């Protein structure tokens, strides 16, 4: 059993084997392990910590404990990679002689933690020396104090666990004690959440641990705060968490991470956050929804006989396929999504001979356009560096084509007056500058031979300035039509300008400031559809932040990106993705229900193409994975991209589009799911009830349309003139 504090001086066993394994395999623990193994050393101290050598004092602390357990924990670290497997085998071969009870890999993966039976005739240090000699290993001499705790890993790194470690003896327990900071009030330590199992408030919300909710919040908002931004970021977290903590300052104080801040300062931060006007948190609502969905998805698929990745709502680089994984090498975690969104359009452009059936039965090509937005000096160049590696095959081929075209131009220019002009070579050039003229772009499309063109632009503002005097609207049409390979053309009665009609296949990635975004996408441009076709990514806020550290990709990393390009170019024809279709179809339907309940026109508009974008990103993942059918990791990735795309589109363009809907002026405020317009109505309601909730912002025809949609979807039934009743439906 595992002992933990319960009251002033009472100790009680609380963890069975199942509960012990659950501690190791919580979503937070898995997330932390991935980050630690990925090189984020500072998060190691956030892992669950175990002590196997002593029993807690009466007050629940380990500090100064003299009560030895009948087990000993030993740390064997700094093992070379090639020695890891032989060392493990040596330990397991000697397990009976040693009295081995538990063997796990260390957090960094360069050693082992093992627990064995104490030889009572030997001291703590002599037990460690005896085991070290028996196994032919060197134990960590800095971890010989009986109160020393070890950073626990997950069950995936657990190689041996004997049931007898959970037995209780009369005088000694031969089980691990959940360890914490010496002298801490709780024996379970985590810097993400100081969760007190004996606390006054629930440690979960809708069955989801607050640790998981907070970890996902940090992921979506640029990672955990650094010292200089700690107070401001904690204030924002509290302002969001209050929506699911009933505005309780005491509850927030219990679940909030502290990052070393004293209690009084934390109280001040929380009090300040709770003083703000109550407005709910759409971000927190979405986090809870996604985490809930992921748990359900695990249960539905746990018996499938295939190698499926854990369902997570965050990005795990180790689960990405070739090319995408290497794109994130050396990139700070907070910039992973912008880099991914930057390289996906060019990856899709290489797979331009692929067709794929979407949920609605139509065939799609992999059209993707992305804009990476961020303030000046927000390190947008990290995206350019990744795209530069992906561009190499295009650049090499285009260089030869451009050379032929230049030679043709020279011959044409230097020919004699009566000499026939040389024939146009009609070269295929796939990479064009974003500032290309419409005439030249049309020429490139005509010579594309069925391939997709690609552009990368470092400054969105440059594009805007070079597309003035009416040209911008033409280019705007090109971008909009490119999403579904629509027809575009122009007709001039002159040899000086290019004429013709083409199917537009054109992917691009652009970087830009928020100001440039606002200038390019004004309200009249947003409503016509381009904004919903763009995958927007946001660079993390760099205000007052320390300089991030980047690492160069190795030649091997770059070679693997080249292999990924070759793999994408080799796939042709119709690629069937039934599992991906089903997952996206369910996602877009759920978003429809959410939007309908809130009468959220903006979400209803953006959910449709966010689903298409997520689907196409999932197809790229599938092609790169080289698997016969879509893996669970592929489905997770597609849904994550759809979620991210929808969130960013609403965040970037939502207000402008919202202004286009007169009747929607008040219906998209940040509310919890329990405060949607539909849910706020009584079981039996009238048109006046709905009109009151809409506060006069909907005219009569709009109100009737809302009622009509709810009836069509089977949510309500008519009971009389201007009277309706809600029906029980699956939400």
C-alpha positions in Angstrom: 0.0 0.0 0.0 1.0 3.6 -0.4 0.6 5.8 2.6 -0.5 9.4 2.5 -1.5 12.0 5.1 -5.1 12.0 6.2 -5.8 14.5 8.9 -3.5 15.9 11.6 -1.7 12.8 12.6 -3.5 9.9 11.0 -2.0 7.8 8.3 -4.1 5.6 6.0 -3.3 3.3 3.0 -5.0 4.8 -0.1 -3.5 3.3 -3.2 -4.0 -0.2 -4.5 -2.0 -1.6 -7.4 -4.6 -0.2 -9.9 -4.5 3.2 -8.3 -0.7 3.2 -8.2 -0.6 2.4 -11.9 -3.2 5.1 -12.5 -0.9 7.6 -10.8 1.8 6.7 -13.3 -0.4 6.7 -16.3 -2.4 9.9 -15.9 -2.5 12.1 -19.0 -0.5 14.8 -17.2 2.2 12.3 -16.3 2.4 11.1 -19.9 2.5 14.6 -21.2 5.3 15.5 -18.8 7.3 12.4 -19.7 7.1 13.3 -23.4 8.4 16.7 -22.7 11.2 15.6 -20.4 12.3 12.9 -23.0 12.1 15.7 -25.6 14.7 17.7 -23.7 12.6 19.9 -21.3 14.6 19.1 -18.2 12.9 21.7 -16.0 9.7 19.8 -16.1 11.2 16.7 -14.5 10.4 18.0 -11.1 6.7 18.1 -12.0 6.6 14.3 -12.4 4.9 12.2 -9.6 7.6 11.5 -7.1 7.9 8.2 -5.1 9.9 7.2 -2.1 10.5 3.5 -1.5 12.9 3.5 1.5 11.0 5.1 4.4 7.5 5.7 5.9 6.1 9.2 6.4 6.2 10.8 9.8 3.0 11.2 11.8 2.5 14.6 10.3 2.7 13.2 6.8 6.1 14.6 5.9 9.2 12.7 5.0 11.7 15.2 6.3 13.9 13.6 8.9 12.0 10.3 8.8 13.7 7.5 10.8 11.0 4.9 9.9 12.5 2.6 7.3 10.4 0.6 4.9 11.3 -3.0 4.3 12.2 -1.9 0.7 15.0 0.2 -0.8 14.9 2.4 -3.8 18.2 2.6 -5.8 19.0 5.0 -8.6 21.3 3.7 -11.4 22.0 6.6 -13.7 24.3 7.8 -16.6 24.2 4.5 -18.5 25.3 4.6 -22.1 22.5 4.0 -24.6 24.1 0.7 -25.8 24.4 -0.5 -22.2 20.7 0.0 -21.3 19.4 -3.3 -22.5 22.2 -5.4 -21.2 21.9 -3.7 -17.8 18.2 -4.4 -17.7 18.7 -8.0 -18.5 21.4 -8.4 -15.9 19.0 -6.9 -13.2 16.1 -9.2 -14.3 18.4 -12.3 -14.3 19.3 -11.5 -10.6 15.8 -10.5 -9.5 15.3 -13.5 -7.2 18.6 -13.2 -5.5 18.2 -9.4 -5.2 14.5 -9.6 -4.1 13.5 -7.2 -6.9 10.1 -5.6 -6.5 10.1 -2.9 -9.2 12.3 -1.8 -12.2 11.6 1.3 -14.3 13.6 3.5 -16.7 14.7 6.8 -15.2 12.9 10.0 -16.4 15.7 11.0 -18.8 16.0 7.4 -20.2 19.7 7.1 -19.3 19.3 4.8 -16.3 17.0 2.8 -14.1 15.2 3.0 -10.8 14.9 -0.3 -9.0 13.2 -1.3 -5.7 14.4 -4.4 -3.8 13.9 -6.0 -0.4 16.0 -4.5 2.4 18.5 -6.8 4.1 17.8 -5.8 7.8 21.3 -6.7 9.0 22.7 -4.0 6.7 22.5 -0.2 6.8 20.9 1.8 4.0 24.2 2.5 2.4 25.5 -1.1 2.8 22.3 -2.4 1.2 23.0 -0.1 -1.9 26.6 -1.3 -2.1 25.6 -4.9 -1.8 23.0 -4.6 -4.6 25.5 -2.6 -6.7 28.1 -5.4 -6.4 25.5 -8.1 -7.1 24.3 -6.4 -10.3 27.6 -5.0 -11.5 26.2 -1.4 -11.6 27.2 1.9 -10.0 24.4 3.4 -7.9 23.9 7.1 -7.5 25.7 8.0 -4.2 23.7 11.2 -4.1 20.5 9.2 -3.7 21.3 7.2 -0.6 19.3 9.1 2.0 16.1 7.1 3.0 13.9 10.2 2.4 15.2 10.7 -1.1 12.4 10.6 -3.7 12.7 9.5 -7.4 11.0 11.0 -10.4 8.5 8.4 -11.5 7.9 7.5 -15.1 4.9 5.9 -16.8 3.8 2.3 -17.2 5.4 2.3 -20.6 8.8 2.6 -18.9 7.9 0.1 -16.2 9.8 -3.3 -16.8 8.9 -5.2 -13.6 6.4 -4.8 -10.8 5.9 -7.5 -8.1 2.5 -7.7 -6.4 4.2 -8.1 -3.0 5.3 -4.5 -3.1 1.7 -3.6 -2.1 1.6 -5.9 0.9 1.4 -4.4 4.4 3.4 -5.7 7.3 2.6 -4.9 10.9 5.7 -2.8 11.6 7.0 -1.9 8.2 5.4 -1.4 4.8 7.3 -2.8 1.9 5.5 -0.4 -0.5 6.4 2.9 -2.0 5.4 6.1 -0.2 4.2 8.8 -2.6 6.9 11.3 -2.0 6.9 15.0 -2.0 9.1 17.9 -1.1 10.5 17.3 2.4 8.2 18.9 4.9 5.4 19.5 2.3 1.8 19.3 3.4 1.0 16.7 0.8 3.0 13.7 -0.2 2.1 14.1 -3.9 4.1 16.8 -5.5 3.5 18.5 -8.9 4.5 22.0 -9.8 1.7 22.0 -12.4 -0.9 21.4 -9.6 -0.3 21.1 -5.9 -3.4 18.8 -5.8 -4.2 18.0 -2.1 -6.1 14.7 -2.0 -7.7 15.8 1.2 -8.7 19.2 -0.1 -12.0 21.0 0.3 -12.9 21.0 -3.4 -13.2 18.5 -6.2 -9.8 17.7 -7.9 -11.6 17.1 -11.2 -14.1 18.9 -13.5 -16.5 16.7 -15.4 -14.1 13.8 -14.5 -11.1 15.6 -15.9 -8.2 16.3 -13.5 -7.4 20.0 -13.2 -3.8 19.1 -13.9 -4.8 17.9 -17.4 -6.9 21.1 -17.9 -4.1 23.4 -16.9 -1.5 21.5 -18.9 -3.7 21.9 -22.0 -4.2 25.6 -21.2 -0.4 26.1 -21.2 -0.1 24.2 -24.4 -2.6 26.5 -26.2 -1.3 29.7 -24.8 2.4 29.4 -25.5 3.7 27.0 -22.8 4.4 27.5 -19.1 5.3 31.0 -18.0 8.9 32.1 -17.5 9.9 34.1 -14.4 9.4 37.5 -16.0 5.8 36.7 -17.2 4.8 34.5 -14.3 2.3 36.9 -12.5 0.6 38.1 -15.7 0.2 34.6 -17.1 -1.1 33.2 -13.8 -3.6 36.0 -13.6 -4.9 35.1 -17.1 -5.1 31.4 -16.1 -7.1 32.3 -13.0 -9.5 34.5 -15.1 -10.1 31.4 -17.3 -10.3 28.8 -14.6 -12.8 30.8 -12.6 -15.4 29.8 -15.2 -15.2 26.1 -14.0 -14.4 26.9 -10.3 -17.6 28.8 -9.6 -15.6 32.1 -9.1 -14.4 30.6 -5.8 -11.1 32.2 -4.8 -10.4 29.3 -2.3 -11.0 26.7 -5.0 -8.7 28.5 -7.4 -6.0 28.8 -4.7 -6.2 25.0 -4.3 -5.9 24.1 -8.0 -3.7 26.9 -9.4 0.0 26.2 -10.0 2.3 28.5 -8.0 5.7 28.4 -9.7 7.4 29.4 -6.4 5.1 32.3 -5.5 4.2 32.7 -1.8 0.6 32.1 -0.8 -0.2 35.7 -0.2 0.9 36.7 -3.7 -1.2 33.9 -5.2 -4.2 35.1 -3.2 -3.7 38.6 -4.6 -3.5 37.4 -8.2 -6.6 35.2 -7.8 -8.5 38.0 -6.1 -7.7 40.4 -8.9 -8.8 37.9 -11.6 -12.1 37.3 -9.8 -12.9 41.0 -9.6 -13.2 41.2 -13.4 -16.7 41.1 -14.9 -18.0 37.6 -15.3 -18.0 36.5 -18.9 -17.2 32.8 -18.9 -14.3 31.3 -20.9 -14.8 29.9 -24.4 -11.2 28.6 -24.3 -11.8 26.6 -21.1 -15.1 25.3 -22.4 -13.3 24.0 -25.5 -10.4 22.5 -23.5 -12.9 20.6 -21.3 -14.8 19.4 -24.4 -11.7 18.2 -26.2 -10.3 16.4 -23.2 -13.7 14.7 -22.6 -13.9 13.6 -26.2 -10.4 12.2 -26.1 -11.2 10.1 -23.1 -14.3 8.7 -24.8 -12.3 8.0 -28.0 -9.8 6.0 -26.0 -12.6 3.8 -24.5 -14.1 3.2 -27.9 -10.9 2.1 -29.5 -9.0 0.4 -26.7 -9.6 -3.1 -28.0 -8.4 -2.5 -31.6 -5.5 -4.7 -32.5 -3.3 -2.0 -34.0 -0.5 0.3 -32.9 -2.5 3.3 -31.9 -1.0 6.4 -30.3 -2.5 7.8 -27.0 -5.3 10.2 -27.7 -4.0 13.6 -26.7 -5.3 17.1 -27.3 -1.7 18.4 -27.6 1.0 17.9 -30.2 3.5 15.1 -29.5 6.4 15.5 -32.0 7.4 11.9 -31.3 4.1 10.7 -32.8 4.5 12.7 -36.0 5.6 10.9 -39.3 8.8 11.5 -41.2 9.2 15.1 -42.4 6.8 16.7 -39.9 8.8 15.4 -37.0 12.1 16.7 -38.3 10.5 20.1 -39.1 10.1 20.6 -35.3 13.7 19.7 -34.4 15.3 22.5 -32.5 12.1 24.5 -32.4 10.7 25.7 -29.0 7.5 23.9 -28.1 5.4 27.1 -28.1 6.3 27.5 -31.8 5.5 23.9 -32.9 2.0 24.7 -34.3 3.1 27.7 -36.4 5.9 25.7 -37.9 3.6 22.8 -38.7 1.0 25.1 -40.2 3.8 26.7 -42.3 5.2 23.4 -43.8 1.8 21.6 -44.4 0.9 23.6 -47.5 4.2 22.8 -49.2 4.0 19.2 -48.2 0.5 19.1 -49.7 1.8 20.7 -52.9 4.3 17.9 -53.3 1.4 15.4 -53.1 -0.5 17.1 -56.0 -1.1 13.8 -57.9 -3.4 12.6 -55.1 -7.1 12.7 -54.9 -9.1 11.8 -51.8 -12.8 11.4 -51.1 -14.2 13.8 -48.5 -17.1 13.1 -46.1 -19.7 14.6 -48.5 -18.6 12.2 -51.3 -16.8 14.9 -53.4 -13.2 14.3 -54.5 -10.6 16.8 -53.2 -7.0 17.7 -54.0 -4.8 18.8 -51.2 -5.2 22.5 -51.4 -3.8 24.3 -48.3 -3.0 28.0 -47.6 -1.6 29.3 -44.3 -0.8 32.6 -42.7 1.5 32.7 -39.7 0.8 35.9 -37.8 2.7 37.5 -35.0 4.0 40.9 -33.9 7.4 42.2 -35.0 10.4 40.2 -33.8 8.1 37.3 -32.8 10.5 34.8 -34.4 8.4 34.1 -37.5 11.7 33.2 -39.2 11.6 29.8 -37.4 8.8 28.9 -39.9 10.9 30.2 -42.9 13.9 28.0 -41.8 11.7 24.9 -41.9 10.0 25.8 -45.2 13.5 26.5 -46.7 14.4 22.8 -46.2 11.1 21.6 -47.7 11.6 23.9 -50.8 14.9 22.4 -52.0 13.5 19.9 -54.5 11.2 22.6 -56.0 14.1 25.1 -56.2 16.5 22.6 -57.9 14.0 21.8 -60.6 12.8 25.4 -61.1 16.4 26.6 -61.5 16.8 24.4 -64.6 13.4 25.6 -65.9 14.1 29.2 -65.3 17.5 28.9 -67.1 15.7 27.5 -70.2 13.2 30.4 -70.0 15.9 33.0 -69.7 17.7 31.5 -72.7 14.4 31.7 -74.7 13.9 35.3 -73.7 17.5 36.2 -74.8 17.0 34.5 -78.2 13.7 36.3 -78.7 15.2 39.6 -77.7 18.3 39.3 -79.9 16.5 37.9 -83.0 16.6 39.9 -86.3 13.5 41.9 -87.3 12.5 39.5 -90.1 13.4 36.4 -88.0 10.7 34.2 -86.6 10.5 34.3 -82.8 11.6 31.1 -81.1 8.9 28.9 -79.7 7.9 29.4 -76.1 9.4 26.4 -74.1 6.4 26.3 -71.8 8.5 25.4 -68.9 7.1 24.1 -65.6 8.0 26.5 -62.8 6.2 25.5 -59.6 7.6 28.1 -57.1 6.4 31.6 -57.8 6.9 34.7 -55.7 3.8 35.9 -53.9 4.1 39.3 -55.7 3.8 37.6 -59.1 1.5 39.4 -61.5 -1.8 37.9 -62.5 -0.7 37.6 -66.1 2.5 35.7 -65.2 0.6 33.6 -62.7 -1.9 32.6 -65.4 1.0 31.6 -67.6 2.5 29.4 -64.8 -0.9 27.8 -64.3 -1.2 27.1 -68.1 2.2 25.4 -68.1 1.7 23.5 -64.8 1.0 20.2 -66.4 -1.6 19.3 -63.7 0.8 20.2 -60.8 0.2 22.5 -57.8 2.2 25.8 -57.6 3.6 27.0 -54.4 4.6 30.4 -52.9 6.3 31.5 -49.7 6.0 35.1 -48.6 8.0 36.5 -45.7 5.9 39.7 -45.4 2.2 39.8 -45.9 2.3 43.6 -46.0 4.6 43.5 -49.1 2.0 41.4 -50.8 -0.8 43.8 -49.9 1.2 46.8 -51.2 2.1 45.2 -54.5 -1.4 44.2 -55.2 -3.0 47.6 -55.3 -5.2 49.4 -57.9 -7.6 46.6 -58.3 -5.1 43.8 -58.7 -5.6 42.6 -55.1 -9.2 41.6 -55.8 -8.1 39.5 -58.8 -5.4 37.8 -56.7 -7.9 37.4 -53.9 -10.2 35.4 -56.3 -7.3 33.2 -57.3 -6.6 32.3 -53.7 -10.2 31.6 -53.0 -10.6 29.4 -56.0 -7.4 27.5 -55.3 -8.9 25.8 -52.3 -11.1 23.6 -54.4 -9.2 23.8 -57.7 -11.8 26.1 -59.3 -11.6 27.8 -62.7 -10.1 31.2 -63.2 -8.9 33.2 -66.1 -8.7 36.4 -68.0 -9.2 37.4 -71.7 -7.2 40.2 -73.3 -7.3 41.2 -77.0 -3.6 41.7 -77.0 -0.5 39.6 -77.4 1.2 41.5 -74.6 -1.0 40.0 -71.9 -1.7 36.3 -71.1 -5.2 35.1 -71.7 -6.9 31.8 -70.9 -8.9 29.8 -68.4 -7.3 27.4 -66.0 -8.0 25.2 -63.0 -6.2 26.9 -60.1 -4.0 24.6 -58.0 -2.0 26.9 -55.8 -0.8 26.4 -52.2 1.1 29.1 -50.2 2.5 30.0 -46.8 2.8 33.7 -45.7 4.2 35.4 -42.7 2.8 38.7 -41.4 2.1 41.0 -38.6 -1.4 41.3 -37.0 -1.6 44.8 -38.5 -1.0 43.5 -42.0 -3.7 40.8 -41.4 -6.2 43.5 -40.5 -5.4 45.5 -43.6 -5.6 42.5 -45.9 -8.8 41.1 -44.4 -11.3 43.8 -43.9 -14.9 43.1 -43.3 -15.9 43.0 -47.0 -13.1 40.6 -47.8 -13.9 38.2 -44.9 -17.5 37.6 -45.8 -16.7 36.4 -49.3 -15.0 33.2 -48.1 -11.2 33.4 -48.2 -10.8 33.7 -44.4 -12.5 30.4 -43.9 -10.1 28.7 -46.4 -6.9 29.8 -44.6 -5.1 27.9 -41.9 -4.1 30.7 -39.5 -1.3 30.1 -36.9 -0.3 32.5 -34.1 3.2 33.0 -32.9 3.5 33.0 -29.1 3.4 36.4 -27.5 7.1 37.5 -27.1 6.4 40.6 -25.0 9.0 40.9 -22.3 10.0 37.3 -22.8 13.5 35.9 -22.6 15.2 35.1 -25.8 14.2 31.6 -27.0 16.9 29.1 -27.8 16.9 27.3 -31.2 18.9 24.3 -32.3 20.0 23.6 -35.9 18.7 20.6 -37.7 21.3 18.0 -38.5 22.2 16.8 -42.0 20.3 13.6 -41.2 17.2 15.6 -40.2 17.3 17.5 -43.4 17.8 14.3 -45.4 14.7 12.8 -43.8 12.7 15.8 -44.9 14.0 15.2 -48.4 12.8 11.6 -48.1 9.4 12.8 -46.9 9.2 15.0 -50.1 10.1 12.0 -52.3 7.4 9.9 -50.5 4.7 12.5 -51.1 5.6 12.9 -54.8 5.5 9.1 -55.3 1.8 8.7 -54.4 -0.7 9.1 -57.2 -4.4 8.5 -57.8 -7.3 8.0 -55.3 -6.3 7.4 -51.7 -9.1 6.0 -49.6 -9.3 7.2 -46.0 -12.5 5.9 -44.5 -11.5 6.2 -40.8 -10.4 9.8 -41.4 -13.6 10.6 -43.1 -15.7 9.2 -40.3 -13.7 11.1 -37.6 -14.0 14.4 -39.4 -17.7 13.9 -40.2 -18.3 13.4 -36.5 -16.3 16.4 -35.6 -18.1 18.8 -38.0 -21.4 17.5 -36.8 -20.6 18.1 -33.2 -19.5 21.6 -34.1 -22.8 22.1 -35.9 -24.7 21.1 -32.8 -22.6 23.5 -30.7 -23.1 26.4 -33.1 -26.9 25.7 -33.4 -27.4 25.7 -29.6 -25.6 29.0 -29.3 -27.1 30.3 -32.6 -23.4 31.1 -33.3 -23.3 32.0 -37.0 -19.6 32.6 -37.0 -18.8 29.2 -35.6 -21.2 27.6 -38.1 -19.5 29.2 -41.0 -15.9 28.4 -40.0 -16.5 24.9 -38.7 -17.2 23.6 -42.3 -13.9 24.5 -43.9 -11.9 24.0 -40.7 -13.1 20.4 -41.0 -11.8 20.3 -44.6 -8.5 21.7 -43.6 -8.1 19.3 -40.7 -9.0 16.4 -43.1 -6.4 17.5 -45.7 -3.8 17.8 -43.0 -4.7 14.3 -41.8 -4.2 13.0 -45.4 -0.7 14.5 -45.5 0.0 12.8 -42.2 -1.3 9.5 -43.6 0.8 9.7 -46.8 3.9 10.5 -44.8 3.3 7.6 -42.3 3.4 5.1 -45.2 0.8 3.0 -43.4 -1.8 1.0 -45.3 -4.7 2.5 -43.3 -5.0 5.6 -41.1 -3.5 5.2 -37.7 -5.0 6.5 -34.5 -2.2 9.1 -34.4 -3.3 10.3 -37.8 -6.9 10.7 -36.7 -5.8 12.6 -33.6 -3.6 14.9 -35.7 -6.4 15.7 -38.1 -8.9 16.5 -35.3 -6.2 18.6 -33.5 -5.6 20.6 -36.7 -9.3 21.1 -37.2 -9.7 22.3 -33.7 -6.7 24.6 -34.0 -7.9 26.0 -37.3 -11.4 26.7 -36.1 -10.1 28.4 -32.9 -7.6 30.6 -34.8 -10.1 31.5 -37.6 -12.7 32.6 -35.0 -10.0 34.5 -33.0 -8.6 36.2 -36.1 -11.6 36.9 -38.2 -14.6 36.2 -35.9 -15.3 39.8 -34.9 -15.3 41.1 -38.4 -17.5 38.3 -39.7 -19.8 38.7 -36.7 -20.4 42.3 -37.6 -21.8 41.0 -40.9 -24.7 39.3 -39.1 -27.0 41.9 -37.6 -29.0 39.3 -35.7 -25.9 37.7 -34.3 -24.5 40.8 -32.6 -25.1 39.5 -29.1 -25.1 35.8 -29.5 -21.4 34.9 -29.7 -20.3 36.3 -26.4 -18.0 34.1 -24.4 -20.3 31.8 -22.6 -20.1 28.4 -21.1 -21.9 25.5 -22.8 -24.5 25.6 -20.0 -25.4 29.2 -21.0 -26.2 28.8 -24.7 -29.4 30.4 -25.9 -31.1 27.0 -26.4 -30.1 25.7 -23.0 -31.2 29.0 -21.3 -34.8 28.5 -22.5 -37.2 26.7 -20.2 -38.5 23.2 -21.2 -41.7 24.9 -22.6 -41.1 28.3 -24.1 -42.7 30.9 -26.3 -41.4 33.2 -29.0 -41.3 35.9 -26.4 -38.9 33.9 -24.3 -36.5 33.6 -27.2 -36.9 37.3 -28.1 -36.0 38.2 -24.6 -32.9 36.1 -24.6 -31.9 37.7 -27.9 -32.4 41.1 -26.4 -33.9 42.7 -29.5 -30.9 41.9 -31.7 -32.8 39.5 -33.9 -35.6 40.6 -36.2 -38.8 38.5 -36.5 -37.8 36.6 -39.5 -34.4 35.6 -37.9 -36.3 34.4 -34.8 -38.6 32.3 -37.0 -35.5 30.9 -38.8 -34.0 29.8 -35.5 -37.2 28.1 -34.5 -37.4 26.4 -37.9 -33.9 25.0 -37.6 -34.5 23.6 -34.1 -37.6 21.9 -35.3 -35.8 20.5 -38.3 -33.1 19.1 -36.1 -35.6 17.5 -33.8 -34.8 19.6 -30.8 -38.3 21.0 -30.2 -41.9 20.3 -31.1 -44.7 22.8 -31.6 -47.4 22.7 -28.8 -49.5 25.8 -29.8 -49.4 29.1 -31.6 -46.0 30.6 -30.7 -45.4 27.8 -28.1 -42.9 25.0 -28.3 -41.5 22.3 -26.0 -37.9 20.9 -25.9 -37.4 17.3 -26.8 -34.8 15.0 -25.2 -32.0 14.8 -27.7 -28.4 13.7 -27.6 -26.2 16.8 -27.2 
